[in-house]
Amino acid sequence: MDNETETIRRILQDTGDTWAVVGLSTNRSRAAYGVAEVLQRFGKRVVPVHPKAETVHGEQGYASLAEIPFPVDVVDVFVNSELAGGVADEAVAVGAKAVWFQLDVVDAEAYGRTRAAGLEMVMDRCPAIEIPKLG
């Protein structure tokens, strides 16, 4: 297994089941909505993080990671690459164990900072694609 595949496996299987999904709203046409649904189907608790703080898939939403009143294991990032680094820094600040940048979300400097802080991280991948591969 290559290094990235092993990191993906660890995040999906060993890191924990509480996923903050940054960019998740009630907009069904957005990728975050469908990915969150898949994560729930595979036993993950999905916590919406969006400025509107909407309840999505039965879970209370929060306007920011800092407002979530319980520990978060993984921060799944659906914002554009220009904003993603700030979200990764927030994930470190709130004590998350891993950061997942979605497809087309890339920030090499944020990756380096996040890994240096001791978190697992993947970029430009989708957990809804990866999780079924684990069988």
Backbone torsions as a table, in degrees:
resi	resn	phi	psi	omega
1	MET	NA	132.3	178.9
2	ASP	-74.9	167.6	-175.0
3	ASN	-58.7	-45.6	-179.2
4	GLU	-65.3	-41.2	178.3
5	THR	-61.4	-40.2	178.6
6	GLU	-66.8	-40.1	177.4
7	THR	-63.0	-44.5	177.7
8	ILE	-58.9	-45.6	179.4
9	ARG	-60.2	-45.9	-179.6
10	ARG	-61.4	-44.3	-179.5
11	ILE	-63.1	-45.4	-175.6
12	LEU	-74.2	-31.7	-174.1
13	GLN	-107.2	-32.1	-168.9
14	ASP	-113.9	-15.1	-169.6
15	THR	-81.0	-26.4	-178.3
16	GLY	131.9	168.3	-170.2
17	ASP	-108.0	3.8	179.4
18	THR	-101.4	111.9	-176.8
19	TRP	-113.0	118.2	170.7
20	ALA	-85.7	123.4	-178.2
21	VAL	-107.2	102.5	-175.8
22	VAL	-81.1	118.6	-176.4
23	GLY	107.5	0.5	-179.5
24	LEU	-81.1	123.1	176.8
25	SER	-133.2	-174.0	179.3
26	THR	-80.1	2.2	-179.8
27	ASN	-72.5	103.5	-176.0
28	ARG	-66.3	-18.3	-178.7
29	SER	-83.7	-8.7	-179.9
30	ARG	-85.6	144.7	-178.9
31	ALA	-57.4	-37.2	-177.8
32	ALA	-56.6	-36.4	-178.0
33	TYR	-61.9	-49.3	-179.4
34	GLY	-69.5	-38.5	178.8
35	VAL	-64.2	-42.3	178.3
36	ALA	-60.3	-38.1	177.7
37	GLU	-62.0	-43.7	178.0
38	VAL	-63.4	-45.7	179.1
39	LEU	-57.3	-43.5	177.6
40	GLN	-62.2	-41.2	179.8
41	ARG	-60.3	-29.3	179.1
42	PHE	-96.2	19.2	170.9
43	GLY	88.6	11.4	179.2
44	LYS	-90.3	143.8	170.7
45	ARG	-86.6	123.7	-176.1
46	VAL	-105.2	122.6	179.9
47	VAL	-111.4	112.3	-179.9
48	PRO	-68.5	134.6	174.1
49	VAL	-127.0	113.6	-174.7
50	HIS	-160.6	146.2	-179.8
51	PRO	-52.6	-29.6	179.9
52	LYS	-78.5	-14.2	179.1
53	ALA	50.9	44.9	-178.2
54	GLU	-79.9	151.3	170.6
55	THR	-78.8	126.7	-178.2
56	VAL	-133.2	136.8	-179.9
57	HIS	51.5	35.7	177.2
58	GLY	79.4	4.0	-179.3
59	GLU	-111.3	133.7	176.9
60	GLN	-58.8	134.7	176.9
61	GLY	-93.5	160.2	178.9
62	TYR	-132.7	149.1	-177.4
63	ALA	-75.3	-21.8	179.7
64	SER	-153.6	163.8	177.0
65	LEU	-60.7	-38.6	-177.2
66	ALA	-63.1	-23.5	-178.3
67	GLU	-83.1	-12.0	-178.9
68	ILE	-70.9	121.7	-172.4
69	PRO	-87.4	17.5	179.9
70	PHE	-144.5	163.5	-178.2
71	PRO	-65.7	143.7	176.9
72	VAL	-115.1	133.8	-179.8
73	ASP	-86.7	-47.7	-175.5
74	VAL	-129.2	138.5	174.2
75	VAL	-110.3	114.0	-178.4
76	ASP	-98.7	120.3	-166.7
77	VAL	-107.9	115.2	178.8
78	PHE	-110.5	22.7	176.3
79	VAL	-97.3	167.4	-177.6
80	ASN	-70.3	163.1	-174.2
81	SER	-56.8	-33.1	-178.8
82	GLU	-65.7	-29.1	-179.3
83	LEU	-98.2	-15.2	-171.6
84	ALA	-64.1	-36.7	-179.5
85	GLY	-60.5	-40.1	177.0
86	GLY	-63.6	-38.1	178.0
87	VAL	-66.6	-40.8	177.8
88	ALA	-61.1	-41.5	178.0
89	ASP	-62.9	-39.8	176.8
90	GLU	-64.1	-38.4	178.9
91	ALA	-61.4	-41.4	176.5
92	VAL	-62.1	-46.0	-176.4
93	ALA	-61.9	-33.6	-178.4
94	VAL	-90.1	0.6	175.5
95	GLY	84.7	22.6	176.2
96	ALA	-63.4	159.1	179.6
97	LYS	-94.8	-22.1	-176.0
98	ALA	-153.8	155.3	175.2
99	VAL	-127.3	136.1	-180.0
100	TRP	-124.5	112.5	174.4
101	PHE	-89.5	126.1	-177.2
102	GLN	-67.8	176.3	177.5
103	LEU	-52.2	134.3	179.3
104	ASP	71.0	7.5	174.6
105	VAL	-103.5	110.2	-174.5
106	VAL	-136.3	130.2	173.8
107	ASP	-153.6	96.2	-175.2
108	ALA	-61.9	-36.8	179.3
109	GLU	-66.4	-41.9	177.0
110	ALA	-63.5	-38.8	177.5
111	TYR	-58.4	-48.1	-179.2
112	GLY	-61.5	-44.8	179.0
113	ARG	-63.0	-42.5	-176.5
114	THR	-67.0	-45.1	177.9
115	ARG	-64.6	-39.6	178.8
116	ALA	-63.0	-28.6	178.2
117	ALA	-80.6	-3.2	175.7
118	GLY	95.9	7.9	179.1
119	LEU	-91.4	151.1	169.3
120	GLU	-73.2	152.5	177.7
121	MET	-158.8	142.8	169.1
122	VAL	-132.7	153.0	179.3
123	MET	-128.1	150.5	171.6
124	ASP	58.8	39.0	177.6
125	ARG	-136.9	163.9	-179.6
126	CYS	-125.4	123.8	180.0
127	PRO	-64.3	-27.5	178.8
128	ALA	-67.9	-24.7	175.1
129	ILE	-84.6	-38.7	-173.4
130	GLU	-80.2	-37.4	-172.9
131	ILE	-63.3	-38.4	178.1
132	PRO	-65.9	-24.5	-180.0
133	LYS	-67.7	-20.8	-176.8
134	LEU	-75.4	-17.8	178.1
135	GLY	67.9	NA	NA
